[in-house]
């Protein structure tokens, strides 16, 4: 339940950052999301194996959602150029 509340908060927080046009912070949030995905897989493997699938589904969905929000504002389809636009 705590994971669901955290995900809801992160989606709302990302939407606010996106509306404020803070693309660097959104990019950093995506990096943190992928790191948390790796940590969740590592820790839950030793705690509860069956719970991994739910957490994986939620984390992957949220990561894809964040990536889609970040790259939807760019007209170019080249992701490498889009990443450079975010950082600069």
N, CA, C and O atoms as CSV, one atom per row, in Angstrom:
chain,resi,resn,atom,element,x,y,z
A,1,UNK,N,N,0.818,-1.197,0.000
A,1,UNK,CA,C,0.000,0.000,0.000
A,1,UNK,C,C,0.864,1.265,0.000
A,1,UNK,O,O,0.535,2.260,-0.645
A,2,UNK,N,N,1.951,1.202,0.723
A,2,UNK,CA,C,2.865,2.342,0.752
A,2,UNK,C,C,3.456,2.602,-0.629
A,2,UNK,O,O,3.646,3.750,-1.031
A,3,UNK,N,N,3.745,1.513,-1.352
A,3,UNK,CA,C,4.289,1.664,-2.702
A,3,UNK,C,C,3.294,2.355,-3.624
A,3,UNK,O,O,3.691,3.178,-4.449
A,4,UNK,N,N,2.009,2.037,-3.500
A,4,UNK,CA,C,0.987,2.660,-4.342
A,4,UNK,C,C,0.867,4.154,-4.040
A,4,UNK,O,O,0.714,4.961,-4.957
A,5,UNK,N,N,0.936,4.525,-2.762
A,5,UNK,CA,C,0.874,5.940,-2.399
A,5,UNK,C,C,2.090,6.691,-2.923
A,5,UNK,O,O,1.972,7.827,-3.383
A,6,UNK,N,N,3.253,6.062,-2.855
A,6,UNK,CA,C,4.467,6.695,-3.361
A,6,UNK,C,C,4.391,6.889,-4.867
A,6,UNK,O,O,4.807,7.926,-5.383
A,7,UNK,N,N,3.863,5.901,-5.573
A,7,UNK,CA,C,3.742,6.010,-7.026
A,7,UNK,C,C,2.764,7.119,-7.399
A,7,UNK,O,O,3.030,7.900,-8.313
A,8,UNK,N,N,1.639,7.192,-6.698
A,8,UNK,CA,C,0.671,8.251,-6.970
A,8,UNK,C,C,1.295,9.619,-6.737
A,8,UNK,O,O,1.094,10.535,-7.535
A,9,UNK,N,N,2.052,9.769,-5.647
A,9,UNK,CA,C,2.726,11.035,-5.360
A,9,UNK,C,C,3.740,11.375,-6.447
A,9,UNK,O,O,3.828,12.529,-6.867
A,10,UNK,N,N,4.507,10.385,-6.909
A,10,UNK,CA,C,5.528,10.667,-7.920
A,10,UNK,C,C,4.908,11.045,-9.255
A,10,UNK,O,O,5.461,11.879,-9.971
A,11,UNK,N,N,3.767,10.447,-9.609
A,11,UNK,CA,C,3.104,10.817,-10.859
A,11,UNK,C,C,2.585,12.249,-10.780
A,11,UNK,O,O,2.733,13.012,-11.735
A,12,UNK,N,N,1.978,12.624,-9.650
A,12,UNK,CA,C,1.488,13.996,-9.478
A,12,UNK,C,C,2.662,14.981,-9.480
A,12,UNK,O,O,2.590,16.036,-10.110
A,13,UNK,N,N,3.732,14.633,-8.779
A,13,UNK,CA,C,4.909,15.495,-8.715
A,13,UNK,C,C,5.526,15.687,-10.099
A,13,UNK,O,O,5.936,16.792,-10.452
A,14,UNK,N,N,5.589,14.605,-10.883
A,14,UNK,CA,C,6.128,14.699,-12.238
A,14,UNK,C,C,5.241,15.551,-13.130
A,14,UNK,O,O,5.744,16.312,-13.957
A,15,UNK,N,N,3.937,15.434,-12.974
A,15,UNK,CA,C,3.023,16.253,-13.773
A,15,UNK,C,C,3.207,17.738,-13.452
A,15,UNK,O,O,3.160,18.578,-14.350
A,16,UNK,N,N,3.416,18.061,-12.176
A,16,UNK,CA,C,3.644,19.459,-11.792
A,16,UNK,C,C,4.957,19.962,-12.393
A,16,UNK,O,O,5.018,21.075,-12.915
A,17,UNK,N,N,6.013,19.136,-12.316
A,17,UNK,CA,C,7.293,19.532,-12.916
A,17,UNK,C,C,7.163,19.712,-14.422
A,17,UNK,O,O,7.763,20.617,-15.002
A,18,UNK,N,N,6.376,18.844,-15.052
A,18,UNK,CA,C,6.189,18.937,-16.496
A,18,UNK,C,C,5.453,20.220,-16.866
A,18,UNK,O,O,5.787,20.865,-17.860
A,19,UNK,N,N,4.452,20.593,-16.070
A,19,UNK,CA,C,3.724,21.831,-16.337
A,19,UNK,C,C,4.603,23.059,-16.120
A,19,UNK,O,O,4.437,24.074,-16.795
A,20,UNK,N,N,5.531,22.964,-15.183
A,20,UNK,CA,C,6.446,24.075,-14.927
A,20,UNK,C,C,7.637,24.077,-15.881
A,20,UNK,O,O,8.501,24.950,-15.799
A,21,UNK,N,N,7.683,23.092,-16.790
A,21,UNK,CA,C,8.728,22.994,-17.812
A,21,UNK,C,C,10.113,22.799,-17.191
A,21,UNK,O,O,11.087,23.416,-17.625
A,22,UNK,N,N,10.193,21.948,-16.185
A,22,UNK,CA,C,11.463,21.642,-15.530
A,22,UNK,C,C,11.936,20.267,-15.999
A,22,UNK,O,O,11.855,19.284,-15.263
A,23,UNK,N,N,12.426,20.218,-17.225
A,23,UNK,CA,C,12.749,18.934,-17.842
A,23,UNK,C,C,13.974,18.267,-17.225
A,23,UNK,O,O,14.063,17.040,-17.222
A,24,UNK,N,N,14.918,19.043,-16.703
A,24,UNK,CA,C,16.082,18.436,-16.066
A,24,UNK,C,C,15.666,17.674,-14.809
A,24,UNK,O,O,16.168,16.580,-14.551
A,25,UNK,N,N,14.757,18.246,-14.033
A,25,UNK,CA,C,14.288,17.551,-12.838
A,25,UNK,C,C,13.511,16.292,-13.195
A,25,UNK,O,O,13.598,15.287,-12.489
A,26,UNK,N,N,12.753,16.340,-14.285
A,26,UNK,CA,C,12.032,15.147,-14.721
A,26,UNK,C,C,13.022,14.072,-15.145
A,26,UNK,O,O,12.819,12.895,-14.847
A,27,UNK,N,N,14.087,14.458,-15.834
A,27,UNK,CA,C,15.108,13.495,-16.239
A,27,UNK,C,C,15.775,12.867,-15.017
A,27,UNK,O,O,16.014,11.659,-14.998
A,28,UNK,N,N,16.080,13.674,-13.993
A,28,UNK,CA,C,16.668,13.137,-12.771
A,28,UNK,C,C,15.686,12.216,-12.058
A,28,UNK,O,O,16.091,11.212,-11.472
A,29,UNK,N,N,14.403,12.548,-12.104
A,29,UNK,CA,C,13.389,11.694,-11.496
A,29,UNK,C,C,13.303,10.351,-12.204
A,29,UNK,O,O,13.094,9.323,-11.559
A,30,UNK,N,N,13.462,10.350,-13.528
A,30,UNK,CA,C,13.465,9.096,-14.278
A,30,UNK,C,C,14.671,8.245,-13.879
A,30,UNK,O,O,14.547,7.030,-13.720
A,31,UNK,N,N,15.828,8.872,-13.717
A,31,UNK,CA,C,17.018,8.124,-13.290
A,31,UNK,C,C,16.818,7.519,-11.907
A,31,UNK,O,O,17.187,6.368,-11.673
A,32,UNK,N,N,16.240,8.280,-10.995
A,32,UNK,CA,C,15.957,7.765,-9.657
A,32,UNK,C,C,14.962,6.621,-9.724
A,32,UNK,O,O,15.066,5.659,-8.963
A,33,UNK,N,N,14.001,6.718,-10.627
A,33,UNK,CA,C,13.000,5.661,-10.772
A,33,UNK,C,C,13.638,4.353,-11.232
A,33,UNK,O,O,13.296,3.286,-10.723
A,34,UNK,N,N,14.556,4.426,-12.185
A,34,UNK,CA,C,15.224,3.207,-12.641
A,34,UNK,C,C,16.115,2.619,-11.552
A,34,UNK,O,O,16.209,1.398,-11.425
A,35,UNK,N,N,16.767,3.466,-10.768
A,35,UNK,CA,C,17.568,2.960,-9.656
A,35,UNK,C,C,16.691,2.292,-8.603
A,35,UNK,O,O,17.061,1.256,-8.050
A,36,UNK,N,N,15.541,2.876,-8.327
A,36,UNK,CA,C,14.641,2.258,-7.350
A,36,UNK,C,C,14.082,0.945,-7.868
A,36,UNK,O,O,13.831,0.027,-7.088
A,37,UNK,N,N,13.884,0.847,-9.178
A,37,UNK,CA,C,13.443,-0.416,-9.764
A,37,UNK,C,C,14.473,-1.509,-9.519
A,37,UNK,O,O,14.113,-2.632,-9.166
A,38,UNK,N,N,15.741,-1.193,-9.701
A,38,UNK,CA,C,16.801,-2.177,-9.469
A,38,UNK,C,C,16.859,-2.565,-7.995
A,38,UNK,O,O,17.000,-3.745,-7.673
A,39,UNK,N,N,16.753,-1.591,-7.101
A,39,UNK,CA,C,16.794,-1.891,-5.670
A,39,UNK,C,C,15.596,-2.716,-5.220
A,39,UNK,O,O,15.735,-3.613,-4.388
A,40,UNK,N,N,14.423,-2.415,-5.765
A,40,UNK,CA,C,13.227,-3.178,-5.398
A,40,UNK,C,C,13.371,-4.628,-5.829
A,40,UNK,O,O,13.017,-5.537,-5.078
A,41,UNK,N,N,13.886,-4.851,-7.028
A,41,UNK,CA,C,14.101,-6.226,-7.490
A,41,UNK,C,C,15.095,-6.943,-6.578
A,41,UNK,O,O,14.887,-8.103,-6.221
A,42,UNK,N,N,16.156,-6.269,-6.208
A,42,UNK,CA,C,17.189,-6.896,-5.382
A,42,UNK,C,C,16.667,-7.250,-3.991
A,42,UNK,O,O,16.890,-8.360,-3.507
A,43,UNK,N,N,15.970,-6.305,-3.345
A,43,UNK,CA,C,15.520,-6.553,-1.980
A,43,UNK,C,C,14.329,-7.497,-1.908
A,43,UNK,O,O,14.265,-8.342,-1.015
A,44,UNK,N,N,13.393,-7.365,-2.828
A,44,UNK,CA,C,12.207,-8.218,-2.759
A,44,UNK,C,C,12.487,-9.656,-3.153
A,44,UNK,O,O,11.705,-10.550,-2.828
A,45,UNK,N,N,13.576,-9.889,-3.839
A,45,UNK,CA,C,13.932,-11.264,-4.173
A,45,UNK,C,C,14.206,-12.071,-2.909
A,45,UNK,O,O,13.931,-13.270,-2.858
A,46,UNK,N,N,14.743,-11.412,-1.899
A,46,UNK,CA,C,15.048,-12.098,-0.647
A,46,UNK,C,C,13.898,-12.030,0.352
A,46,UNK,O,O,13.878,-12.800,1.312
A,47,UNK,N,N,12.948,-11.135,0.151
A,47,UNK,CA,C,11.846,-10.989,1.102
A,47,UNK,C,C,10.647,-11.831,0.692
A,47,UNK,O,O,10.220,-12.709,1.442
A,48,UNK,N,N,10.103,-11.572,-0.488
A,48,UNK,CA,C,8.899,-12.280,-0.926
A,48,UNK,C,C,8.936,-12.379,-2.445
A,48,UNK,O,O,8.793,-11.378,-3.147
A,49,UNK,N,N,9.127,-13.583,-2.938
A,49,UNK,CA,C,9.312,-13.779,-4.370
A,49,UNK,C,C,8.053,-13.455,-5.161
A,49,UNK,O,O,8.149,-12.920,-6.265
A,50,UNK,N,N,6.885,-13.762,-4.631
A,50,UNK,CA,C,5.648,-13.570,-5.383
A,50,UNK,C,C,5.219,-12.110,-5.464
A,50,UNK,O,O,4.432,-11.738,-6.335
A,51,UNK,N,N,5.723,-11.300,-4.577
A,51,UNK,CA,C,5.376,-9.883,-4.577
A,51,UNK,C,C,6.158,-9.111,-5.637
A,51,UNK,O,O,5.809,-7.976,-5.964
A,52,UNK,N,N,7.210,-9.722,-6.172
A,52,UNK,CA,C,8.054,-9.053,-7.160
A,52,UNK,C,C,7.261,-8.675,-8.396
A,52,UNK,O,O,7.458,-7.594,-8.949
A,53,UNK,N,N,6.360,-9.553,-8.841
A,53,UNK,CA,C,5.666,-9.316,-10.099
A,53,UNK,C,C,4.767,-8.085,-10.034
A,53,UNK,O,O,4.680,-7.330,-11.002
A,54,UNK,N,N,4.104,-7.881,-8.911
A,54,UNK,CA,C,3.276,-6.687,-8.750
A,54,UNK,C,C,4.132,-5.426,-8.751
A,54,UNK,O,O,3.810,-4.459,-9.441
A,55,UNK,N,N,5.209,-5.430,-7.991
A,55,UNK,CA,C,6.082,-4.265,-7.914
A,55,UNK,C,C,6.742,-3.994,-9.266
A,55,UNK,O,O,6.872,-2.839,-9.673
A,56,UNK,N,N,7.160,-5.056,-9.963
A,56,UNK,CA,C,7.764,-4.867,-11.279
A,56,UNK,C,C,6.789,-4.224,-12.249
A,56,UNK,O,O,7.155,-3.312,-12.990
A,57,UNK,N,N,5.565,-4.690,-12.245
A,57,UNK,CA,C,4.567,-4.122,-13.147
A,57,UNK,C,C,4.353,-2.645,-12.853
A,57,UNK,O,O,4.290,-1.831,-13.774
A,58,UNK,N,N,4.241,-2.294,-11.578
A,58,UNK,CA,C,3.999,-0.904,-11.193
A,58,UNK,C,C,5.200,-0.031,-11.556
A,58,UNK,O,O,5.032,1.058,-12.105
A,59,UNK,N,N,6.403,-0.501,-11.253
A,59,UNK,CA,C,7.597,0.298,-11.512
A,59,UNK,C,C,7.835,0.496,-13.006
A,59,UNK,O,O,8.176,1.596,-13.441
A,60,UNK,N,N,7.656,-0.558,-13.788
A,60,UNK,CA,C,7.868,-0.434,-15.231
A,60,UNK,C,C,6.821,0.487,-15.843
A,60,UNK,O,O,7.143,1.305,-16.704
A,61,UNK,N,N,5.569,0.361,-15.406
A,61,UNK,CA,C,4.520,1.240,-15.916
A,61,UNK,C,C,4.835,2.695,-15.597
A,61,UNK,O,O,4.668,3.572,-16.445
A,62,UNK,N,N,5.290,2.951,-14.373
A,62,UNK,CA,C,5.597,4.330,-13.994
A,62,UNK,C,C,6.799,4.864,-14.772
A,62,UNK,O,O,6.801,6.026,-15.179
A,63,UNK,N,N,7.807,4.044,-14.983
A,63,UNK,CA,C,8.978,4.484,-15.738
A,63,UNK,C,C,8.623,4.805,-17.181
A,63,UNK,O,O,9.081,5.807,-17.731
A,64,UNK,N,N,7.812,3.958,-17.790
A,64,UNK,CA,C,7.387,4.215,-19.168
A,64,UNK,C,C,6.535,5.477,-19.231
A,64,UNK,O,O,6.657,6.263,-20.171
A,65,UNK,N,N,5.676,5.673,-18.239
A,65,UNK,CA,C,4.841,6.870,-18.187
A,65,UNK,C,C,5.700,8.129,-18.078
A,65,UNK,O,O,5.430,9.126,-18.747
A,66,UNK,N,N,6.732,8.083,-17.236
A,66,UNK,CA,C,7.618,9.240,-17.086
A,66,UNK,C,C,8.391,9.512,-18.372
A,66,UNK,O,O,8.559,10.667,-18.765
A,67,UNK,N,N,8.862,8.450,-19.030
A,67,UNK,CA,C,9.572,8.644,-20.294
A,67,UNK,C,C,8.658,9.228,-21.361
A,67,UNK,O,O,9.072,10.104,-22.120
A,68,UNK,N,N,7.429,8.754,-21.426
A,68,UNK,CA,C,6.489,9.282,-22.417
A,68,UNK,C,C,6.184,10.745,-22.148
A,68,UNK,O,O,6.083,11.537,-23.085
A,69,UNK,N,N,6.036,11.118,-20.873
A,69,UNK,CA,C,5.780,12.518,-20.546
A,69,UNK,C,C,6.968,13.393,-20.924
A,69,UNK,O,O,6.789,14.519,-21.390
A,70,UNK,N,N,8.180,12.882,-20.727
A,70,UNK,CA,C,9.365,13.684,-21.014
A,70,UNK,C,C,9.551,13.897,-22.500
A,70,UNK,O,O,9.825,15.016,-22.935
A,71,UNK,N,N,9.405,12.842,-23.287
A,71,UNK,CA,C,9.707,12.935,-24.707
A,71,UNK,C,C,8.524,13.381,-25.544
A,71,UNK,O,O,8.678,13.593,-26.747
A,72,UNK,N,N,7.359,13.530,-24.954
A,72,UNK,CA,C,6.198,13.932,-25.751
A,72,UNK,C,C,6.257,15.406,-26.156
A,72,UNK,O,O,5.605,15.807,-27.120
A,73,UNK,N,N,7.027,16.209,-25.433
A,73,UNK,CA,C,7.075,17.634,-25.742
A,73,UNK,C,C,8.035,17.954,-26.881
A,73,UNK,O,O,8.063,19.088,-27.358
A,74,UNK,N,N,8.816,16.984,-27.321
A,74,UNK,CA,C,9.768,17.213,-28.395
A,74,UNK,C,C,9.197,16.703,-29.709
A,74,UNK,O,O,8.558,15.652,-29.750
A,75,UNK,N,N,9.427,17.447,-30.776
A,75,UNK,CA,C,8.926,17.018,-32.079
A,75,UNK,C,C,9.868,16.030,-32.752
A,75,UNK,O,O,9.432,15.235,-33.584
A,76,UNK,N,N,11.138,16.066,-32.410
A,76,UNK,CA,C,12.103,15.152,-33.017
A,76,UNK,C,C,11.951,13.764,-32.410
A,76,UNK,O,O,11.615,13.621,-31.235
A,77,UNK,N,N,12.199,12.754,-33.217
A,77,UNK,CA,C,12.071,11.383,-32.727
A,77,UNK,C,C,13.405,10.796,-32.291
A,77,UNK,O,O,13.458,9.634,-31.890
A,78,UNK,N,N,14.472,11.564,-32.359
A,78,UNK,CA,C,15.784,11.069,-31.966
A,78,UNK,C,C,15.933,11.217,-30.453
A,78,UNK,O,O,15.989,12.334,-29.940
A,79,UNK,N,N,15.997,10.090,-29.739
A,79,UNK,CA,C,16.037,10.135,-28.279
A,79,UNK,C,C,17.355,10.687,-27.753
A,79,UNK,O,O,17.372,11.315,-26.694
A,80,UNK,N,N,18.465,10.470,-28.466
A,80,UNK,CA,C,19.750,11.005,-28.008
A,80,UNK,C,C,19.733,12.534,-28.029
A,80,UNK,O,O,20.225,13.174,-27.100
A,81,UNK,N,N,19.167,13.117,-29.085
A,81,UNK,CA,C,19.061,14.578,-29.140
A,81,UNK,C,C,18.109,15.091,-28.068
A,81,UNK,O,O,18.338,16.154,-27.490
A,82,UNK,N,N,17.055,14.351,-27.804
A,82,UNK,CA,C,16.109,14.772,-26.770
A,82,UNK,C,C,16.758,14.770,-25.395
A,82,UNK,O,O,16.504,15.666,-24.590
A,83,UNK,N,N,17.598,13.770,-25.116
A,83,UNK,CA,C,18.295,13.751,-23.834
A,83,UNK,C,C,19.234,14.940,-23.708
A,83,UNK,O,O,19.346,15.526,-22.631
A,84,UNK,N,N,19.905,15.303,-24.784
A,84,UNK,CA,C,20.787,16.461,-24.741
A,84,UNK,C,C,19.993,17.751,-24.553
A,84,UNK,O,O,20.473,18.680,-23.904
A,85,UNK,N,N,18.790,17.822,-25.110
A,85,UNK,CA,C,17.945,18.999,-24.902
A,85,UNK,C,C,17.519,19.110,-23.447
A,85,UNK,O,O,17.412,20.213,-22.911
A,86,UNK,N,N,17.276,17.974,-22.807
A,86,UNK,CA,C,16.869,18.002,-21.400
A,86,UNK,C,C,18.022,18.481,-20.533
A,86,UNK,O,O,17.836,19.329,-19.660
A,87,UNK,N,N,19.211,17.944,-20.769
A,87,UNK,CA,C,20.359,18.267,-19.926
A,87,UNK,C,C,20.796,19.708,-20.130
A,87,UNK,O,O,21.184,20.374,-19.170
A,88,UNK,N,N,20.742,20.198,-21.354
A,88,UNK,CA,C,21.193,21.570,-21.631
A,88,UNK,C,C,20.103,22.509,-21.414
A,88,UNK,O,O,20.281,23.714,-21.593
